[in-house]
């Protein structure tokens, strides 16, 4: 008996945030759920931090991640927060 698996669909969103807002905005996005990967880029679009997140970590994101984001936030004025989210098939239908 064969079971067909549907391919995982992801959506990428980009948020421009100021340094002091980085941690709070990242927490808000992760809390919303379905986040697969969180990427922090600097003003020159260089990746500073890339964190893969598994399903169900919204309440259990480790403290060191938030500490690292806080330290990074002090380094520059603006960042781009790139979020890869798992998308349900309902959201991808035309």
N, C-alpha and C positions, 0 to 999 in steps of 0.2 A: 504494500500500500504506500503510495507516494503522496506526500503532502507538499504542496507548493507554498513557498515562503514569499512574502512580498518584500521587495527591496525597501530598505530604510530611506526615508525621504527627510532631508534636512533643509533648513532655511537659514540664511545668514543675515544678521542684522548688525548695523554699525551705529554706535552712539558716540558722539563727541562730548567729552566731559572735562571739566576743569580738575586739576590735581586734587583739590580738597574734596571733590565729590566722587572720586573714583571708587573708594571702598563702599560707600553707601549705595551708589548706583549698581555696583556689582552684586551686592547682597540682595538688592531689590530684584534684579534680573534672575538670579539663581532661585530666589524664593518663588518666583512666578512659575518655575518648573520647566521640564522638558529640555533643559540646557545640556548639550553634549560636550561643548568645548567653550572655554572662555579665553580670549586672546586680548592682551593689552599691547597697544602700539603707541609709540611716541609721536611727536609732532612731525617727524620725518618719515613716518609710516614704517619704522623698524619695529619688529616684534620684540617686546621686552619680556613678556611672560605668556606662556601658553599652558593652560591647565585643562586636561580632559576630565570631564565629570561624568559619572555613571548615573543611570536612572535611579531616582530616589535619594540623592544626596542632599537635596535642598535643605533639610534640617540638620544634616550631619557634615557640612563642609568643615574641614579641619581648621582650627584656629591659626595654624601657621600660614595658611593661604591668606587670611585677612591681614595678618601681620606683614606679610610680604607685600601685599597691595598697598598697605599704609606706608611702608618704606618707599615704595616706588612712587607713590603719589607726591612725595616731598621733592622729587627730582626735577619735575618739569611742570609747566603751567597747564598744558592741555594734553589729553590722551584720546585715543580712539579705542573704544571697547567693542570688540567684535564678538558676537555671540552666535554660535551654531546651535540651533534648536531642532529637536525631532518634531516633525510635522505629521499630524494625523492625515489620513487619506481624505477626510472631509474638507480640510483646509487646502488641499492641492487640486481638488476638483474644479473644473472651469465654471 
